[in-house]
Amino acid sequence: MYGPGTLVNVVAIIPGALIGTFVGDKIPKKIHDLFIAALGLFTLGLGIKMFLQGQEILLVLASLVVGAIFGGALKIEERLERFGERLKLMVKEHCFA
């Protein structure tokens, strides 16, 4: 069973991704860059706050190191980028065909 946080993420991410796909090209680059920077700063601040509140700091560090090693070896980022590009093409072809 999925927790409420997972369901909220799904409900928020899907519409956000669709809006970004169709409206993202119409937003001026400067505004887009400022928006991304603001979201990045917010995420960084939230991550630092959560990290400092955690009891298992060494476990978090080990998880990051192991995740980076496996993620790099399995080329997860590159595969996700390719998947996202294919998905974007499928959505645009389906909606504008």
ZAKOL-289355 format. One line per field, with one value per residue (C-alpha): x, y, z. Coordinates in Angstrom, 1 decimal. Example, Ala and Ser with C-alpha at 12.3 -4.5 7.8 and 13.67 -1.06 7.14 Angstrom:
! residues 2
east	c(12.3 / 13.7) .
north	c(-4.5 / -1.1) .
up	c(7.8 / 7.1) .
! end
This chain:
! residues 97
east	c(0.0 / 1.3 / 1.4 / -0.3 / 2.9 / 3.4 / -0.1 / 0.3 / 3.5 / 1.9 / -1.1 / 1.2 / 3.9 / 1.7 / -0.2 / 3.0 / 4.8 / 2.0 / 1.8 / 5.6 / 5.5 / 2.9 / 3.6 / 7.3 / 8.3 / 6.2 / 7.8 / 10.7 / 14.1 / 15.0 / 11.8 / 12.3 / 15.9 / 14.8 / 12.0 / 14.4 / 17.0 / 14.3 / 13.1 / 16.7 / 17.4 / 14.2 / 15.0 / 18.6 / 17.3 / 14.7 / 17.3 / 19.8 / 17.0 / 16.0 / 19.6 / 20.4 / 17.2 / 18.2 / 19.6 / 21.5 / 23.8 / 26.4 / 23.7 / 22.6 / 26.2 / 26.8 / 23.5 / 24.5 / 28.0 / 26.5 / 23.7 / 26.2 / 28.4 / 25.5 / 23.7 / 26.9 / 27.7 / 24.1 / 23.9 / 20.5 / 20.6 / 21.2 / 18.5 / 16.0 / 16.9 / 16.3 / 13.0 / 11.9 / 12.6 / 10.8 / 7.8 / 7.8 / 7.7 / 4.9 / 2.8 / 3.3 / 2.6 / -0.5 / -1.9 / -1.1 / -1.6) .
north	c(0.0 / 3.5 / 6.2 / 9.5 / 11.3 / 9.0 / 9.7 / 13.5 / 13.3 / 11.5 / 13.8 / 16.8 / 15.5 / 14.3 / 17.6 / 19.6 / 17.6 / 18.0 / 21.7 / 22.0 / 20.1 / 22.2 / 25.6 / 25.4 / 26.6 / 29.7 / 31.0 / 33.4 / 31.8 / 34.3 / 33.6 / 29.8 / 30.0 / 32.1 / 29.6 / 26.6 / 28.4 / 29.2 / 25.6 / 24.4 / 26.7 / 25.6 / 21.9 / 22.4 / 24.2 / 21.6 / 18.8 / 20.5 / 21.0 / 17.3 / 16.1 / 18.1 / 16.7 / 13.1 / 10.7 / 8.5 / 11.0 / 8.4 / 6.2 / 9.1 / 9.6 / 5.9 / 5.8 / 8.8 / 7.3 / 3.9 / 5.4 / 7.6 / 4.6 / 2.3 / 5.2 / 6.0 / 2.4 / 1.7 / 5.0 / 5.7 / 9.5 / 8.9 / 6.3 / 8.6 / 11.4 / 9.2 / 7.9 / 11.4 / 12.5 / 9.5 / 10.2 / 13.9 / 12.9 / 10.4 / 12.9 / 15.6 / 13.2 / 11.9 / 15.3 / 17.1 / 14.3) .
up	c(0.0 / -0.9 / 1.7 / 1.4 / 0.5 / -2.5 / -3.7 / -3.3 / -5.3 / -8.2 / -8.2 / -8.3 / -10.7 / -13.5 / -14.1 / -13.5 / -16.1 / -18.6 / -18.0 / -18.4 / -21.6 / -23.3 / -21.7 / -21.0 / -24.4 / -24.1 / -20.9 / -21.4 / -20.7 / -18.0 / -16.1 / -16.6 / -15.3 / -12.2 / -11.5 / -11.7 / -9.5 / -6.9 / -6.8 / -6.5 / -3.5 / -1.8 / -2.3 / -1.1 / 2.0 / 2.8 / 2.3 / 4.7 / 7.3 / 7.0 / 7.1 / 10.3 / 12.0 / 11.1 / 13.7 / 11.2 / 9.5 / 8.6 / 7.1 / 4.9 / 3.8 / 3.0 / 1.1 / -1.1 / -1.8 / -2.7 / -4.7 / -6.7 / -7.5 / -8.6 / -10.4 / -12.4 / -13.2 / -14.3 / -16.2 / -14.6 / -15.3 / -19.1 / -19.3 / -17.5 / -19.9 / -22.9 / -21.5 / -20.8 / -24.4 / -25.8 / -23.5 / -24.5 / -28.2 / -27.6 / -25.8 / -28.4 / -31.3 / -29.6 / -28.6 / -31.8 / -34.3) .
! end
